[in-house]
């Protein structure tokens, strides 16, 4: 499985992302071909090699020849993308990024997303950067995309609305639930377009386990004490055939809470978006028996899960780490039992079936509805699965 990892140690902007992807092997002709399908004129896409503090990087320029571009609101850009001849995947990613960007801008300025105005020349830059990035991603064929925490910069930035703090309000709105690094440089390092792209396409965390195939560097426009570049690494997941994800791990050890509350807590955490919740007995200070609550969660739900932990337990502090989660590729099939339909969860590796188990919720619902013991429903589901496996072609189960 091919994966990408964006290392945003010096921030990110739309042109830096596109430059990094082109430098990492995306074909420029594939990007230009997609851009040519847009009903957009008056611009040229240029690339050049530059050196940023000793690092050879690719700089992307969007030259807008016609400065008198039409006024474009989000609904204009949305209609442009929907009516274009873009390939479906490129259109889907581009529209998702612009939708996210318009929602953030709209909230900051107090207008509906459809009425968000993209300033004339800036709109062309954004369209080319976003659609070009979507085209470059499609050409590289990455199945999973990851990113480091985002470096925002600090200070102020001058824009069409005047002098604004860094990160700009729209950028900060886009960063909800996203890890950021402590500010380390004066000025804006993360633009709204860069933030919109990465928060739409990437999962945030440490570099995933992979075999490195290639790297690319996209150059920014500023001269900083550090190289003003964005690095992307193209790799192959080391565990072939396994699905991979980066998850946040929250842990809290508790010795002063009513044990009856833990079942309720697990349900509230699941409702908040937790992937997994485990309870482990531990021995705490002064010989007190306690419970360690461990929660796995993906980045969009981190804040909700954290709020639930503090609201529903007596803990005063929570530990947070990140981890790579490797999983069998999973799917499900339905089998017919004398009591009703039950889904069978399948776990596969490299096309081989390794695990098969009835879905507990299906079995429990049938047991409650028919008055049949749960263990009999479960056994019937397994028997139906074995019969289905004989009748149809399934890879051998180890």
C-alpha positions as CSV (number, residue, x, y, z in Angstrom):
1,X,0.0,0.0,0.0
2,X,1.4,3.4,-1.0
3,X,1.3,6.1,1.6
4,X,2.3,9.8,1.8
5,X,3.6,11.7,4.8
6,X,3.8,15.5,4.9
7,X,6.5,16.9,7.2
8,X,5.3,20.5,7.9
9,X,8.3,21.7,9.9
10,X,8.2,25.1,8.1
11,X,4.4,25.4,7.6
12,X,2.4,24.7,4.5
13,X,0.8,26.6,1.6
14,X,-1.1,25.4,-1.5
15,X,1.9,26.0,-3.8
16,X,4.2,24.3,-1.4
17,X,2.0,21.2,-1.3
18,X,1.7,21.0,-5.0
19,X,5.4,21.6,-5.5
20,X,6.3,18.8,-3.0
21,X,4.0,16.3,-4.8
22,X,5.5,17.2,-8.2
23,X,9.0,16.9,-6.8
24,X,8.1,13.5,-5.3
25,X,7.1,12.0,-8.7
26,X,3.7,13.2,-9.7
27,X,3.7,14.0,-13.4
28,X,3.4,17.6,-14.3
29,X,1.6,16.7,-17.5
30,X,-1.1,14.9,-15.5
31,X,-1.6,18.0,-13.4
32,X,-1.7,20.3,-16.4
33,X,-4.2,17.9,-18.1
34,X,-6.6,18.2,-15.3
35,X,-6.3,21.9,-14.9
36,X,-7.0,22.3,-18.7
37,X,-10.4,20.7,-18.0
38,X,-11.5,23.7,-15.9
39,X,-13.4,26.7,-17.5
40,X,-10.6,28.9,-16.2
41,X,-8.4,31.2,-18.2
42,X,-5.9,33.9,-17.8
43,X,-3.2,32.0,-15.8
44,X,0.0,30.0,-16.4
45,X,1.5,27.3,-14.2
46,X,5.2,27.5,-13.9
47,X,7.8,25.5,-12.0
48,X,11.4,26.2,-11.2
49,X,14.2,24.7,-9.1
50,X,15.3,26.8,-6.1
51,X,17.6,26.4,-3.2
52,X,16.3,27.0,0.3
53,X,19.1,26.9,2.9
54,X,20.9,24.2,1.1
55,X,17.8,22.1,0.1
56,X,16.9,21.7,-3.5
57,X,13.2,22.3,-3.9
58,X,10.5,22.8,-6.5
59,X,8.8,26.2,-6.6
60,X,5.4,26.5,-8.2
61,X,4.2,29.8,-9.6
62,X,0.7,30.6,-10.6
63,X,1.1,33.6,-13.0
64,X,-2.2,35.4,-13.4
65,X,-2.1,37.2,-16.7
66,X,-5.6,38.7,-16.5
67,X,-5.7,40.7,-13.3
68,X,-9.3,41.7,-14.0
69,X,-10.7,38.3,-13.0
70,X,-14.4,37.9,-12.2
71,X,-15.6,38.0,-8.7
72,X,-16.0,34.4,-7.4
73,X,-18.0,33.2,-4.5
74,X,-17.9,29.7,-3.2
75,X,-21.1,28.8,-5.1
76,X,-19.4,30.0,-8.4
77,X,-16.4,27.8,-7.7
78,X,-18.6,24.8,-6.7
79,X,-20.6,25.1,-9.9
80,X,-17.3,25.4,-11.9
81,X,-16.0,22.2,-10.4
82,X,-19.3,20.3,-10.8
83,X,-19.6,21.4,-14.5
84,X,-16.0,20.7,-15.3
85,X,-14.5,17.7,-17.1
86,X,-12.3,16.8,-14.1
87,X,-11.9,13.2,-13.3
88,X,-14.3,12.1,-10.5
89,X,-11.6,11.6,-7.8
90,X,-10.0,15.0,-8.6
91,X,-13.4,16.7,-8.5
92,X,-14.3,15.0,-5.3
93,X,-11.1,16.1,-3.4
94,X,-11.2,19.6,-4.8
95,X,-14.8,20.1,-3.9
96,X,-14.2,18.7,-0.4
97,X,-11.3,21.1,0.2
98,X,-13.2,24.2,-1.1
99,X,-16.2,23.2,1.0
100,X,-14.1,23.0,4.1
101,X,-12.4,26.3,3.3
102,X,-15.7,28.1,2.6
103,X,-17.2,26.8,5.9
104,X,-14.3,28.2,7.9
105,X,-14.2,31.6,6.1
106,X,-18.0,31.8,6.4
107,X,-17.9,31.3,10.1
108,X,-15.2,33.9,10.6
109,X,-16.9,36.5,8.5
110,X,-20.4,35.7,9.6
111,X,-21.8,34.8,6.2
112,X,-23.2,31.5,4.8
113,X,-20.5,29.4,3.1
114,X,-22.2,29.7,-0.3
115,X,-21.7,33.5,-0.2
116,X,-18.0,33.5,0.9
117,X,-16.0,35.7,-1.5
118,X,-12.7,34.6,-2.8
119,X,-10.7,37.6,-3.8
120,X,-10.2,37.9,-7.6
121,X,-6.5,37.0,-8.1
122,X,-6.4,34.9,-4.9
123,X,-9.3,32.8,-6.2
124,X,-7.3,31.8,-9.2
125,X,-4.3,30.8,-7.1
126,X,-6.5,28.8,-4.8
127,X,-8.3,27.0,-7.6
128,X,-5.0,26.0,-9.3
129,X,-3.3,25.0,-6.0
130,X,-6.3,22.9,-4.8
131,X,-7.2,21.3,-8.1
132,X,-3.6,20.8,-9.0
133,X,-2.9,19.1,-5.6
134,X,-5.9,16.8,-6.1
135,X,-4.6,15.9,-9.6
136,X,-1.1,15.3,-8.2
137,X,-2.5,13.0,-5.5
138,X,-4.5,11.0,-8.0
139,X,-1.5,10.6,-10.2
140,X,0.7,9.4,-7.3
141,X,-2.0,6.9,-6.3
142,X,-1.5,7.1,-2.6
143,X,-4.0,5.1,-0.5
144,X,-3.3,6.7,2.8
145,X,-2.1,10.3,3.6
146,X,-0.6,11.4,6.9
147,X,0.8,14.7,8.2
148,X,2.9,16.0,11.0
149,X,1.5,18.5,13.4
150,X,1.2,21.9,11.6
151,X,3.5,24.8,12.2
152,X,1.5,28.0,12.0
153,X,4.1,30.8,12.7
154,X,3.3,33.8,14.8
155,X,2.9,37.6,14.7
156,X,0.7,39.3,12.2
157,X,-0.1,39.1,8.5
158,X,-1.5,41.7,6.1
159,X,-4.3,40.6,3.8
160,X,-7.4,42.0,2.0
161,X,-9.2,42.4,5.4
162,X,-6.3,44.4,6.9
163,X,-3.7,43.3,9.5
164,X,-4.7,40.0,11.2
165,X,-3.0,37.8,13.8
166,X,-1.2,34.6,12.9
167,X,-2.6,32.1,12.4
168,X,-5.3,33.9,10.4
169,X,-8.8,33.5,11.8
170,X,-9.9,31.2,9.0
171,X,-6.7,29.1,9.4
172,X,-7.4,28.7,13.1
173,X,-10.9,27.7,12.4
174,X,-9.7,25.0,10.1
175,X,-7.3,23.7,12.8
176,X,-10.1,22.6,15.2
177,X,-9.1,19.2,16.5
178,X,-5.8,19.2,14.7
179,X,-2.4,19.1,16.5
180,X,-0.2,22.1,15.9
181,X,3.4,22.8,16.8
182,X,4.5,25.7,19.1
183,X,5.1,28.9,17.1
184,X,8.8,29.2,16.1
185,X,9.0,31.9,13.4
186,X,7.7,35.4,12.8
187,X,5.0,35.7,10.2
188,X,2.5,33.4,8.6
189,X,3.8,29.9,7.8
190,X,0.4,28.1,7.4
191,X,-2.0,29.6,4.9
192,X,-5.8,29.0,4.8
193,X,-5.4,27.1,1.6
194,X,-2.6,24.9,3.0
195,X,-4.6,24.2,6.1
196,X,-7.8,23.4,4.2
197,X,-5.9,20.9,1.9
198,X,-4.1,19.1,4.7
199,X,-7.0,19.0,7.2
200,X,-9.2,17.5,4.4
201,X,-6.9,14.8,3.0
202,X,-4.6,13.8,5.9
203,X,-4.5,12.0,9.2
204,X,-2.3,13.7,11.8
205,X,0.4,12.0,13.9
206,X,3.9,10.7,13.7
207,X,5.4,9.1,10.6
208,X,3.8,5.7,9.9
209,X,5.8,2.5,9.6
210,X,6.9,2.4,5.9
211,X,9.7,1.7,3.5
212,X,10.7,5.0,1.9
213,X,10.4,5.1,-1.8
214,X,10.9,8.8,-2.6
215,X,10.9,12.3,-1.1
216,X,9.9,15.7,-2.5
217,X,10.3,19.3,-1.4
218,X,8.0,22.1,-2.2
219,X,9.4,25.6,-1.8
220,X,7.7,28.5,-0.1
221,X,8.2,32.2,-1.0
222,X,9.8,33.4,2.2
223,X,13.4,33.4,3.4
224,X,13.5,32.1,6.9
225,X,16.2,31.0,9.4
226,X,15.1,27.5,8.5
227,X,14.5,26.1,5.0
228,X,11.1,27.4,3.9
229,X,10.1,24.1,2.4
230,X,7.5,21.4,2.8
231,X,8.7,17.8,2.6
232,X,6.6,14.9,1.5
233,X,7.7,11.3,1.8
234,X,6.3,8.6,-0.5
235,X,6.5,5.2,1.1
236,X,5.1,1.7,1.1
237,X,3.5,0.3,4.3
238,X,6.0,-2.1,5.8
239,X,3.3,-4.5,6.9
240,X,2.1,-5.6,3.5
241,X,-1.6,-6.3,3.3
242,X,-2.4,-4.6,6.6
243,X,-4.6,-1.5,6.9
244,X,-2.9,1.3,8.9
245,X,-4.1,4.2,10.9
246,X,-2.6,6.7,13.4
247,X,-4.7,7.0,16.5
248,X,-4.5,9.1,19.6
249,X,-4.3,7.2,22.9
250,X,-5.7,8.8,26.1
251,X,-5.0,7.1,29.5
252,X,-6.3,8.0,32.9
253,X,-5.7,6.0,36.2
254,X,-8.5,6.4,38.7
255,X,-8.8,5.1,42.3
256,X,-11.7,7.2,43.7
257,X,-14.7,6.5,41.4
258,X,-17.7,4.3,41.9
259,X,-17.1,1.1,39.9
260,X,-20.7,1.1,38.7
261,X,-19.9,4.2,36.6
262,X,-17.4,2.5,34.3
263,X,-20.0,0.8,32.0
264,X,-21.8,4.1,31.5
265,X,-18.4,5.8,30.9
266,X,-17.5,3.4,28.1
267,X,-20.8,4.1,26.4
268,X,-20.4,7.9,26.6
269,X,-16.8,7.6,25.2
270,X,-18.1,5.4,22.3
271,X,-20.8,8.0,21.6
272,X,-18.1,10.7,21.5
273,X,-16.2,8.9,18.8
274,X,-13.8,6.5,20.6
275,X,-12.5,3.6,18.5
276,X,-11.8,1.4,21.5
277,X,-12.2,1.6,25.3
278,X,-10.4,-0.7,27.7
279,X,-10.4,-0.9,31.5
280,X,-7.3,-2.4,33.3
281,X,-7.0,-3.0,37.0
282,X,-3.9,-1.3,38.4
283,X,-2.2,-0.8,41.8
284,X,-1.8,2.8,42.6
285,X,0.0,4.9,45.2
286,X,-0.5,3.9,48.9
287,X,-1.5,0.4,47.7
288,X,-4.9,1.6,46.4
289,X,-6.6,-0.6,43.8
290,X,-7.5,1.5,40.7
291,X,-8.6,1.3,37.1
292,X,-6.7,2.5,34.1
293,X,-9.0,3.8,31.4
294,X,-7.4,3.6,27.9
295,X,-9.2,5.2,24.9
296,X,-8.2,5.0,21.2
297,X,-9.6,7.8,19.0
298,X,-9.0,9.4,15.6
299,X,-8.1,13.0,15.4
300,X,-11.5,14.5,14.4
301,X,-13.0,13.2,17.7
302,X,-10.2,13.9,20.1
303,X,-11.8,16.9,21.7
304,X,-15.1,15.3,22.3
305,X,-13.5,12.2,23.8
306,X,-11.3,14.3,26.1
307,X,-14.3,16.3,27.2
308,X,-16.2,13.1,28.0
309,X,-13.3,11.7,30.0
310,X,-13.1,14.8,32.2
311,X,-16.9,15.2,32.5
312,X,-17.7,11.5,33.3
313,X,-14.8,10.5,35.6
314,X,-13.0,11.9,38.7
315,X,-9.6,12.1,37.0
316,X,-7.7,15.4,37.2
317,X,-5.3,14.6,34.3
318,X,-5.1,12.5,31.2
319,X,-2.0,11.2,29.4
320,X,-2.0,11.6,25.6
321,X,0.2,9.7,23.1
322,X,-0.1,8.7,19.5
323,X,0.3,5.2,18.1
324,X,0.2,3.4,14.7
325,X,-2.6,0.9,14.5
326,X,-2.2,-2.0,12.1
327,X,-5.3,-3.9,11.2
328,X,-6.4,-6.8,9.1
329,X,-8.5,-5.7,6.1
330,X,-12.1,-6.1,7.2
331,X,-15.4,-6.7,5.5
332,X,-18.6,-8.5,6.4
333,X,-21.0,-11.0,4.8
334,X,-24.5,-11.9,5.8
335,X,-25.6,-15.5,6.6
336,X,-29.1,-16.8,7.1
337,X,-29.9,-18.7,10.3
338,X,-33.1,-20.2,11.5
339,X,-33.5,-17.2,13.8
340,X,-32.7,-14.4,11.2
341,X,-29.8,-12.8,9.4
342,X,-26.5,-12.3,11.1
343,X,-23.4,-10.5,9.8
344,X,-20.1,-12.3,9.8
345,X,-17.0,-10.1,10.3
346,X,-14.1,-11.2,8.2
347,X,-10.4,-10.3,8.7
348,X,-8.1,-10.8,5.7
349,X,-4.4,-10.5,5.0
350,X,-3.0,-10.5,1.5
351,X,-6.2,-12.0,0.2
352,X,-6.2,-14.8,2.8
353,X,-9.0,-15.2,5.3
354,X,-7.6,-15.3,8.8
355,X,-10.6,-14.6,11.1
356,X,-14.4,-14.9,10.9
357,X,-16.8,-14.1,13.8
358,X,-20.5,-13.4,14.1
359,X,-21.5,-9.8,14.8
360,X,-22.4,-9.7,18.5
361,X,-25.1,-7.0,18.2
362,X,-26.9,-9.0,15.5
363,X,-26.8,-12.2,17.7
364,X,-27.9,-10.3,20.8
365,X,-30.9,-8.7,19.0
366,X,-32.0,-12.1,17.7
367,X,-31.6,-13.7,21.1
368,X,-33.7,-11.0,22.7
369,X,-36.3,-11.1,20.0
370,X,-36.7,-14.9,19.8
371,X,-36.0,-15.9,23.5
372,X,-33.2,-18.2,22.2
373,X,-30.0,-18.4,24.3
374,X,-27.3,-16.1,22.8
375,X,-24.9,-19.0,22.6
376,X,-27.3,-20.9,20.3
377,X,-27.7,-18.0,18.0
378,X,-23.9,-17.6,17.9
379,X,-23.4,-21.3,17.1
380,X,-26.1,-21.2,14.4
381,X,-24.4,-18.2,12.8
382,X,-21.0,-20.0,12.7
383,X,-22.6,-23.1,11.2
384,X,-24.3,-21.0,8.5
385,X,-21.0,-19.3,7.8
386,X,-19.2,-22.7,7.4
387,X,-21.9,-23.8,5.0
388,X,-21.7,-20.5,3.0
389,X,-17.9,-20.9,2.8
390,X,-18.2,-24.3,1.3
391,X,-20.7,-23.2,-1.3
392,X,-18.8,-20.1,-2.3
393,X,-15.2,-19.4,-3.1
394,X,-13.5,-17.9,0.0
395,X,-9.7,-17.9,0.5
396,X,-8.5,-20.6,3.0
397,X,-9.0,-19.7,6.7
398,X,-5.9,-20.3,8.9
